[in-house]
Amino acid sequence: ERAFSDEDPDMIVDPANPTADRQAAAASLHTFMRLPVAQRSSVIMMDVLGYSLQEISDMLDTSIPAIKAALHRGRGRLRHLADEPDDRPVPKLSAAERLLLNAYIDRFNARDFDAVRDMLAEEVRLELVARTRLNGRKEVGTYFGNYSRVQDWRFVPGFVEDRPAILVRDPNDPKAPPAYFILLAWQDGKLLTIRDFRHARYAAESAQLLVL
């Protein structure tokens, strides 16, 4: 508990704080990782995931006054970080990464799903986050049929927390921010893993997205 706070917990304001909720939801993973572990855990559990003080106390095996202190400090640090300029360098793709990513996106946007399937590794794995997991070319191949039946997507290349990704826009609202994202991993020029956040769009709200 010494790592949480030197302050009197009774002097700390009530942990229910709508302003802090909004700040936490807007913070990127990069920003959260700059908080000490105790502060980061407490802020995410309460302001992002909505756990109560008692639930956080039980999960972290820490007293409620210590949790309140960590929330107080973590929220203050988030406010400070929000005012700092982001001086990180713009991430870059290697030529090989750009070629693979653009080829996948171009074929997908053209709805040439047979060509997309040709890019899959035999042992490809897919996670439709918050929905299902598929393994192997045959199972994963059914995933593309679902996209063929809807019109609410257009893929563009970008980054999610400095990682190459597909950002998904609504073609009917081109000025809107990306609705969700898809992470890909390659091995020997073949697509090895797909993580699609179509059914977990809250992830895009708290991640740092950059459109190429």
C-alpha positions in Angstrom: 0.0 0.0 0.0 3.0 2.3 0.4 3.3 2.4 -3.4 -0.2 3.7 -3.7 -0.3 6.9 -1.7 1.0 9.0 1.1 -2.2 11.0 1.3 -5.0 10.6 3.8 -7.6 8.4 1.9 -10.4 10.2 3.8 -9.4 13.5 2.0 -9.8 11.9 -1.5 -12.9 12.7 -3.4 -15.5 10.1 -4.2 -14.2 7.7 -6.9 -17.3 8.1 -9.1 -16.1 10.8 -11.5 -17.7 11.3 -14.9 -14.9 13.6 -16.1 -12.3 11.0 -15.1 -14.4 8.4 -17.0 -14.2 10.4 -20.2 -10.4 11.0 -19.8 -9.8 7.3 -19.2 -11.8 6.2 -22.2 -10.0 8.6 -24.4 -6.5 7.6 -23.2 -4.4 5.4 -25.5 -2.7 2.2 -24.4 0.6 4.1 -24.7 -0.6 6.7 -22.2 -1.9 4.0 -19.7 1.5 2.3 -19.8 3.1 5.4 -18.5 1.2 5.1 -15.2 2.6 3.0 -12.3 1.1 -0.4 -12.2 -1.2 0.2 -9.2 -2.6 3.4 -10.7 -3.0 1.9 -14.1 -4.9 -1.1 -12.8 -7.2 0.9 -10.6 -8.1 3.5 -13.3 -8.7 0.9 -16.0 -10.8 -1.3 -13.7 -13.0 1.5 -12.4 -13.1 4.2 -15.2 -12.9 1.9 -18.3 -14.4 -1.5 -17.1 -16.8 -0.1 -14.5 -15.8 -2.3 -11.5 -16.7 -1.1 -8.0 -14.2 -0.2 -5.3 -15.0 -3.5 -3.5 -14.6 -5.6 -6.6 -11.2 -3.9 -7.4 -10.1 -4.4 -3.8 -10.9 -8.1 -4.0 -9.2 -8.6 -7.3 -6.0 -6.7 -6.4 -6.0 -7.9 -2.8 -5.6 -4.3 -1.7 -7.6 -2.1 0.7 -10.3 0.2 -0.5 -8.4 3.3 0.9 -5.4 2.3 -1.1 -7.5 1.9 -4.3 -9.0 5.3 -3.8 -5.5 6.8 -3.4 -4.3 5.1 -6.6 -7.4 6.4 -8.5 -6.7 9.9 -7.3 -3.1 9.8 -8.4 -3.7 7.9 -11.6 -6.4 10.3 -12.7 -4.3 13.3 -12.0 -1.4 11.8 -14.0 -3.7 11.1 -16.9 -4.8 14.8 -16.9 -1.2 15.8 -16.9 -0.3 13.5 -19.8 -3.2 14.6 -21.8 -1.7 18.1 -21.9 1.7 16.9 -23.1 2.5 17.0 -26.8 2.9 13.6 -28.4 6.5 13.7 -29.6 6.8 10.0 -30.6 8.1 9.5 -34.1 5.5 8.5 -36.7 5.7 4.7 -37.2 6.7 3.3 -40.5 6.1 0.2 -42.5 8.9 -1.8 -44.2 8.5 -2.2 -48.0 7.6 -5.9 -47.5 5.0 -5.1 -44.8 3.5 -2.3 -46.9 3.3 -4.6 -50.0 1.5 -7.4 -48.0 -0.9 -5.1 -46.2 -1.9 -3.1 -49.3 -2.4 -6.3 -51.3 -4.7 -7.7 -48.7 -6.6 -4.4 -48.4 -6.9 -4.0 -52.2 -8.3 -7.5 -52.7 -10.7 -7.1 -49.8 -12.0 -3.8 -50.9 -12.5 -5.3 -54.4 -14.4 -8.1 -52.8 -12.1 -10.6 -54.4 -12.3 -13.0 -51.5 -10.9 -15.9 -53.5 -7.7 -13.9 -53.9 -7.8 -13.0 -50.2 -8.0 -16.7 -49.4 -4.9 -17.4 -51.5 -3.0 -15.3 -49.0 -3.8 -17.5 -46.0 -1.3 -19.8 -44.5 -2.5 -23.4 -44.0 -2.4 -23.0 -40.2 -4.0 -19.5 -40.2 -5.9 -18.6 -37.0 -8.7 -16.0 -36.7 -10.1 -14.3 -33.7 -13.3 -12.4 -34.2 -12.9 -10.6 -30.9 -15.8 -11.1 -28.4 -17.5 -13.5 -30.8 -15.5 -16.6 -32.0 -12.2 -18.3 -33.0 -11.5 -20.2 -36.2 -8.5 -22.3 -37.2 -7.1 -23.4 -40.5 -7.7 -22.3 -44.1 -11.1 -24.1 -44.4 -12.6 -22.6 -41.2 -11.2 -19.2 -41.7 -12.4 -19.1 -45.3 -16.0 -18.9 -44.1 -15.2 -15.6 -42.3 -14.9 -13.7 -45.7 -18.5 -14.7 -46.6 -19.8 -12.7 -43.7 -18.1 -9.6 -45.1 -19.5 -10.2 -48.6 -23.0 -9.8 -47.2 -22.6 -6.4 -45.6 -21.8 -3.0 -47.1 -20.7 -1.0 -44.0 -17.0 -1.3 -44.4 -14.0 0.0 -46.3 -10.5 -0.9 -45.4 -7.6 1.6 -45.2 -4.0 1.0 -44.0 -2.9 2.4 -40.7 -1.4 1.8 -37.3 -2.9 0.9 -33.9 -0.6 1.8 -31.1 2.3 1.9 -33.6 1.4 -1.6 -34.9 0.5 -2.0 -38.6 -3.2 -2.6 -38.9 -6.3 -2.3 -41.1 -8.6 0.6 -40.1 -12.2 0.1 -41.0 -14.2 3.1 -42.1 -17.9 3.5 -42.9 -18.1 4.3 -46.7 -21.3 6.2 -46.1 -19.6 8.5 -43.6 -16.0 9.1 -44.8 -15.3 11.9 -42.4 -16.0 9.8 -39.3 -13.1 8.2 -37.4 -12.4 4.5 -38.0 -15.1 2.4 -36.5 -12.9 -0.5 -35.6 -9.6 -2.2 -36.7 -8.1 -5.5 -37.7 -4.6 -6.8 -36.8 -2.7 -9.1 -39.1 0.4 -11.2 -38.6 2.4 -12.7 -41.5 4.9 -15.5 -41.8 6.9 -16.2 -45.0 4.6 -14.0 -47.0 1.4 -15.8 -45.8 -1.2 -14.5 -43.5 -0.9 -16.4 -40.1 -3.2 -14.6 -37.7 -6.2 -12.3 -38.0 -7.7 -10.4 -35.0 -10.9 -8.6 -36.1 -12.5 -6.1 -33.6 -15.7 -5.7 -35.6 -17.7 -6.9 -32.5 -15.5 -5.1 -30.0 -15.6 -1.6 -31.3 -14.9 -0.1 -27.8 -11.3 -1.0 -28.5 -11.0 1.7 -31.1 -12.3 4.3 -28.7 -9.4 3.8 -26.3 -6.6 3.0 -28.8 -4.4 5.4 -30.7 -5.2 5.1 -34.4 -3.2 6.5 -37.3 -4.4 6.4 -40.9 -1.6 6.2 -43.5 
